[in-house]
Amino acid sequence: MDAKAIVLEVLKKEGEPMSAGQIAEKSGLDRKEVDKAMNALKAEEQIVSPKRCYWTPKP
């Protein structure tokens, strides 16, 4: 699985908005990998930010 899929899976599994640091901790990925994956997911509009610096999958 690539980093984008892992990040999206962690967000869906937790069911609440998470920061990049929390996602990195839960997924076991490096923070830089998480940031890169999140930037790609944002560009693809697969994740949204309900509050500053926290992300959740797009409903």
C-alpha positions as CSV (number, residue, x, y, z in Angstrom):
1,M,0.0,0.0,0.0
2,D,1.3,3.5,-0.8
3,A,1.4,6.3,1.7
4,K,-1.7,8.0,0.4
5,A,-3.8,4.8,0.9
6,I,-2.4,4.3,4.4
7,V,-3.1,7.9,5.5
8,L,-6.7,7.7,4.1
9,E,-7.2,4.3,5.8
10,V,-6.0,5.7,9.2
11,L,-8.3,8.7,8.9
12,K,-11.3,6.6,8.0
13,K,-10.6,4.1,10.8
14,E,-10.3,6.8,13.5
15,G,-13.5,8.5,12.5
16,E,-12.4,11.9,13.9
17,P,-10.3,14.8,12.6
18,M,-6.6,14.2,13.1
19,S,-3.4,16.2,12.7
20,A,-0.5,15.1,10.5
21,G,1.5,14.2,13.7
22,Q,-1.3,11.9,15.0
23,I,-1.6,10.3,11.6
24,A,2.2,9.6,11.5
25,E,2.0,8.1,15.0
26,K,-0.9,5.8,14.2
27,S,0.3,4.7,10.7
28,G,4.0,4.3,11.6
29,L,5.0,6.4,8.6
30,D,7.6,9.2,8.7
31,R,6.1,12.6,9.2
32,K,7.5,13.8,5.8
33,E,5.8,10.9,4.0
34,V,2.5,11.8,5.7
35,D,2.8,15.5,4.7
36,K,3.5,14.5,1.1
37,A,0.6,12.1,1.0
38,M,-1.7,14.6,2.6
39,N,-0.7,17.3,0.0
40,A,-1.6,14.8,-2.7
41,L,-4.9,13.9,-1.0
42,K,-5.8,17.6,-0.6
43,A,-5.1,18.2,-4.3
44,E,-7.4,15.2,-5.2
45,E,-10.0,16.6,-2.8
46,Q,-10.2,13.3,-0.8
47,I,-9.6,15.0,2.6
48,V,-11.0,18.2,4.1
49,S,-10.1,20.3,7.1
50,P,-13.0,20.9,9.5
51,K,-10.6,23.0,11.7
52,R,-7.1,24.3,11.3
53,C,-4.4,21.7,11.0
54,Y,-6.9,18.8,11.4
55,W,-8.0,16.6,8.6
56,T,-10.8,14.1,7.9
57,P,-11.9,12.1,4.8
58,K,-14.3,13.9,2.5
59,P,-17.8,12.7,3.2
